[in-house]
Amino acid sequence: MQPLLKSHIPSLKLLNQGKVRDIYDVDARTMLLVATDRLSAFDVVLPTPIKDKGAILTQIANFWFEKLNHIVPNHLTGIDPQSLVQDAAEKAQLGKRAIVVKKLKPLPIEAIVRGYLVGSGWKEYKASGTVCDIPLPAGLQEASVLPEPIFTPSSKAEVGDHDINITHSQAAELLGQDLAKTVANVSIRLYKEAAQYALTRGIIIADTKFEFGLDDSGQLYLIDEVLTPDSSRFWPADQYKVGKNPPSYDKQYVRDWLESTGWDKTPPGPELPAEVADKTSEKYREAFFKLTGTEFTPD
């Protein structure tokens, strides 16, 4: 398939276009999610598509949805996306990149779990000994494993805006005390089980982001994407060393290239050179193979 920057499914109503996913209305209960090959960095969607990225992300997420379904139900319906459209050009845009999901009420936070000290958490720790105001033991280094994974929620931002870390009490104000506690506990359970499995496949999941939604009865569901290179920091276990940020399977490779260009991180983002785009696609493929044990095959 040719890389897809934006889907075009005129037989269905476009509800929303996120950084990566286009969302279409199906009926009162379901929606169609199409993961494009867009890539965002520093909250800016770049103009260069990453070949097969959307399909790989979707298949990695589906792998985790099945593996973790015993902890919390997810938004998948099992409906074949191809059954929703008749036009050949529309069908050609779906394939492995599309899923049909339940319509749920998204929670207004992102549930972030950190298992290692890196990124913005490392910067804060060096300054104050905390991560998102959670005190941590003294003497930790960059990329140190934390004594226990920590839940650090953030607000949800619109496309182009930055998420903002919030405290547990702020999360409770947004969700209610009981639901906030449930989300924190479920997020930690999901992370621990996924991280334990990933280690057997040679991948360290340093941190990750979950999103949740509620149905009309108040049942909690795991939604959006889960444990992909876009929503997580994946490190090759054989290159991990405390004291430095290891190379990653995620889009940090693109971020590093962008930093080297002097771009001011405001729209529009620069075009990626072909070699950077190709290398990024290879990293997504490698993550898929490492996690699932099978080579990714395009449609």
TORKE-920287 format. One record per residue (C-alpha): residue in three letters; x, y, z. Coordinates in pm, whole numbers, padded with zeros to 5 digits, always signed. Example, Ala and Ser with C-alpha at 12.3 -4.5 7.8 and 13.67 -1.06 7.14 Angstrom:
residues 2
ala+01230-00450+00780
ser+01367-00106+00714
END
This chain:
residues 299
met+00000+00000+00000
gln+00107+00357-00063
pro+00162+00561+00255
leu-00159+00729+00370
leu-00138+01081+00516
lys-00514+01132+00531
ser-00799+00890+00477
his-01095+00974+00257
ile-01407+00768+00329
pro-01692+00983+00190
ser-01956+00716+00255
leu-01907+00768+00630
lys-01916+01091+00833
leu-01576+01209+00958
leu-01609+01275+01330
asn-01255+01373+01419
gln-00900+01378+01290
gly-00635+01323+01556
lys-00258+01328+01528
val-00260+00982+01371
arg-00616+00848+01358
asp-00917+00952+01151
ile-01246+00864+01320
tyr-01567+00798+01126
asp-01923+00756+01246
val-02080+00416+01176
asp-02396+00405+01388
ala-02521+00487+01737
arg-02291+00230+01896
thr-01980+00206+01679
met-01709+00406+01502
leu-01441+00331+01244
leu-01081+00417+01337
val-00829+00450+01056
ala-00465+00475+01166
thr-00288+00681+00900
asp+00085+00695+00837
arg+00108+01043+00989
leu+00375+01097+01251
ser+00371+01370+01514
ala+00672+01494+01705
phe+00677+01766+01969
asp+00297+01778+01919
val+00334+01879+01552
val+00211+01650+01274
leu+00491+01616+01021
pro+00430+01634+00644
thr+00618+01310+00567
pro+00428+00979+00600
ile+00598+00672+00748
lys+00533+00367+00530
asp+00309+00101+00694
lys+00315+00285+01026
gly-00063+00297+01070
ala-00111-00073+00997
ile+00179-00172+01225
leu+00045+00042+01511
thr-00301-00106+01472
gln-00172-00464+01470
ile+00054-00407+01773
ala-00238-00254+01963
asn-00465-00544+01866
phe-00200-00787+01993
trp-00198-00616+02333
phe-00577-00575+02348
glu-00609-00953+02321
lys-00326-01029+02564
leu-00451-00790+02835
asn-00827-00837+02796
his-00846-01027+03126
ile-00743-00712+03315
val-00989-00468+03157
pro-01220-00495+02853
asn-01132-00295+02542
his-01319-00106+02273
leu-01282-00361+01991
thr-01606-00492+01839
gly-01473-00766+01612
ile-01664-00616+01317
asp-01472-00636+00988
pro-01403-00278+00869
gln-01433-00394+00507
ser-01800-00475+00570
leu-01878-00106+00632
val-01791+00030+00288
gln-01866-00079-00069
asp-01642+00145-00279
ala-01312-00016-00383
ala-01114+00303-00322
glu-01253+00325+00031
lys-01184-00044+00102
ala-00825+00003-00016
gln-00764+00260+00262
leu-00867+00021+00540
gly-00689-00315+00544
lys-00479-00375+00855
arg-00486-00009+00959
ala-00860+00007+01043
ile-01073-00122+01332
val-01437-00086+01433
val-01475+00016+01797
lys-01745+00082+02053
lys-01861+00438+02107
leu-01758+00525+02461
lys-01716+00837+02669
pro-01340+00907+02681
leu-01196+01002+03019
pro-01043+01352+03021
ile-00697+01233+03128
glu-00412+01031+02984
ala-00299+00751+03215
ile+00081+00750+03206
val+00284+00482+03381
arg+00659+00520+03426
gly+00883+00226+03510
tyr+01217+00395+03443
leu+01364+00737+03509
val+01396+00911+03174
gly+01281+01209+02969
ser+01093+01482+03151
gly+01088+01264+03463
trp+01468+01256+03473
lys+01487+01633+03430
glu+01246+01687+03720
tyr+01423+01432+03939
lys+01757+01604+03892
ala+01602+01933+03999
ser+01380+01820+04287
gly+01414+01447+04357
thr+01058+01392+04237
val+00869+01285+03925
cys+00534+01461+03882
asp+00570+01565+04247
ile+00608+01201+04359
pro+00918+01169+04583
leu+01173+00911+04469
pro+01480+00766+04645
ala+01804+00961+04623
gly+02092+00845+04405
leu+01901+00730+04097
gln+02062+00777+03757
glu+01921+00841+03411
ala+01739+00528+03289
ser+01734+00375+03639
val+01450+00132+03698
leu+01210+00276+03954
pro+01147+00082+04279
glu+00787+00044+04162
pro+00612+00176+03850
ile+00438+00508+03916
phe+00113+00648+03779
thr+00154+01005+03654
pro-00164+01130+03483
ser-00175+01419+03241
ser-00442+01637+03088
lys-00550+01573+02730
ala-00446+01834+02477
glu-00592+01926+02142
val-00380+01859+01833
gly-00091+02106+01839
asp-00111+02167+02214
his+00097+02007+02488
asp-00034+01764+02749
ile+00017+01891+03105
asn+00112+01667+03396
ile-00147+01675+03674
thr-00145+01548+04032
his-00342+01251+04162
ser-00574+01490+04343
gln-00637+01683+04020
ala-00715+01353+03846
ala-00960+01273+04125
glu-01128+01612+04075
leu-01174+01533+03707
leu-01285+01171+03744
gly-01410+01133+04099
gln-01212+00962+04374
asp-01320+00603+04306
leu-01277+00612+03929
ala-00939+00785+03957
lys-00819+00512+04194
thr-00949+00240+03960
val-00777+00396+03658
ala-00448+00421+03847
asn-00465+00059+03967
val-00565-00078+03626
ser-00294+00123+03452
ile-00025-00014+03684
arg-00151-00371+03633
leu-00151-00330+03255
tyr+00199-00187+03255
lys+00345-00452+03486
glu+00207-00744+03287
ala+00304-00593+02952
ala+00653-00498+03072
gln+00712-00847+03210
tyr+00611-01006+02878
ala+00809-00756+02669
leu+01126-00839+02863
thr+01094-01201+02748
arg+01098-01062+02393
gly+01405-00844+02448
ile+01221-00514+02492
ile+01213-00284+02795
ile+00898-00071+02818
ala+01033+00234+02997
asp+00700+00415+03012
thr+00366+00417+02837
lys+00034+00596+02803
phe-00313+00443+02832
glu-00650+00594+02753
phe-00984+00481+02892
gly-01353+00532+02825
leu-01684+00450+02993
asp-02000+00297+02853
asp-02350+00405+02960
ser-02340+00173+03261
gly-02008+00311+03387
gln-01798+00011+03278
leu-01434+00103+03218
tyr-01277+00017+02880
leu-00926+00045+02739
ile-00946+00256+02422
asp-00742+00429+02151
glu-00406+00254+02107
val-00213+00056+02361
leu+00158-00017+02414
thr+00271+00087+02067
pro+00594+00267+01972
asp+00384+00586+01949
ser+00240+00562+02300
ser+00538+00401+02474
arg+00913+00421+02511
phe+01058+00088+02393
trp+01425+00008+02457
pro+01626-00292+02327
ala+01710-00483+02644
asp+02053-00585+02514
gln+02155-00219+02477
tyr+02022-00101+02813
lys+02272+00058+03049
val+02197+00268+03356
gly+02330+00621+03324
lys+02229+00697+02967
asn+01917+00703+02755
pro+01924+00385+02541
pro+01834+00385+02170
ser+01466+00321+02119
tyr+01214+00158+01887
asp+00983+00456+01916
lys+00986+00788+01732
gln+01270+00922+01945
tyr+01486+00861+01638
val+01282+01123+01452
arg+01286+01360+01749
asp+01666+01338+01763
trp+01692+01421+01391
leu+01451+01713+01430
glu+01654+01848+01724
ser+01965+01842+01504
thr+01801+02063+01240
gly+01742+02363+01463
trp+01365+02352+01395
asp+01181+02565+01651
lys+00913+02297+01712
thr+00629+02511+01581
pro+00413+02423+01277
pro+00475+02349+01003
gly+00714+02065+01068
pro+00997+01996+00823
glu+00991+01721+00562
leu+01188+01414+00670
pro+01470+01292+00444
ala+01392+00958+00280
glu+01655+00779+00484
val+01508+00907+00812
ala+01155+00808+00709
asp+01274+00464+00593
lys+01474+00404+00912
thr+01172+00500+01120
ser+00954+00253+00930
glu+01217-00017+00995
lys+01205+00059+01368
tyr+00827+00012+01376
arg+00864-00318+01188
glu+01136-00436+01425
ala+00919-00355+01728
phe+00633-00555+01575
phe+00859-00855+01513
lys+01018-00838+01857
leu+00683-00829+02037
thr+00483-01075+01828
gly+00752-01310+01696
thr+00621-01269+01339
glu+00724-01047+01050
phe+00482-00771+00961
thr+00321-00832+00623
pro+00150-00536+00455
asp-00193-00568+00296
END
